[in-house]
Amino acid sequence: MATDEEPSKTYPEMIMEAIEALNEKNGSNKSAISKYIETKYGELPPSHSSLLTAHLSRMRESGELLFIKNNYFRPGADVPPKRGRGRPPKPKPKPKPKPELPTGAVLPQPRPRGRPPKPKDPLAAAVAKATAGLPRRRGRPPKAARSAASGTAAPAAAAAGSGVKRGRGRPPKVKPALVTDVV
């Protein structure tokens, strides 16, 4: 069966030789390639079928072979090169020619990236500058005293409370007075 060919050829070389020798119009399938290699190179390893499958898939992934309708072809000269996985990059637009500026003209500054900063409050900046050197007291700052003119609810609360401090939590329910008539 085996001829006097050198048996030291690699699987990709044997596969390419088989496809060229078979020279089928619609390409050669895996079984035809396997039969050709078995007849040409008689003694093959017992894992020949799995080796052949692995090499065929590797050659297909690398672009050495085309796989169309369960048949393997050698790519022709008109076949585009195999591109990688994923979405192809966008084509880069051609740069526009820059208009020539008259001599002595100053280019405008490009806009900075991101959101523009908020306008600064001049009063807050002055207060912060004035109080920058003063030490701060420890703990939570005291509650600011309300003036009667600041809100409309403040005079009503001051009249109703009349200086009595309310306790914490829900106030107790007011019980109605019992009225008894003695005759």
C-alpha positions, 0 to 999 in steps of 0.5 A: 500500500505505502509507496516509497514516499518519506513518511516524515511529512507533517499532517498539514503537508499531507492534507494539502497534498491530498486536496491537490491530488484529489482535485475535485471540483466541489472540494474534498471532504474529510473522508476522501482526504483520510482515505488518500492519506491512508493509501499513500502513507500506510502506517499511521498512528491509531489516533489518525482520525482525531489528528486529521480532524484537529489539523483540518480545523486548525488549518480552517481557522488560520485561513489555509483552507476554506470549508464550504458545504462540508468540503475543504478547498485551497483558497484562491488568489481572489479570496480576501484574507481571513479577519479576526473575530468581533466587529471590524473597526470603523474606517478612518475618515481622511483628514480635512486640509487645514485652511491657511490663516493670514499671518499674525492671526492667533488660533482660538483655544480649543474647548476643554473637555467635560462639563464647565465648572459652576460659577463661583459665589463671590460672597461665599468665597469671601466668607471662606477666605475670612474664616480660613484662619480661625479655629473651629469648635469641636462637635456639632455646631449649635442650632441657629436661632430663628427670628420672628420675621423669618417665617409665618409659622414662627409667631403662631408656634411662639404664641401656642407654646408660650415658652414651654418646651415640648418633650420628645415623642408623641404627646399623650392623648387628652382625656375629656373631663367627666361631667356628672349632674347631681340632683 
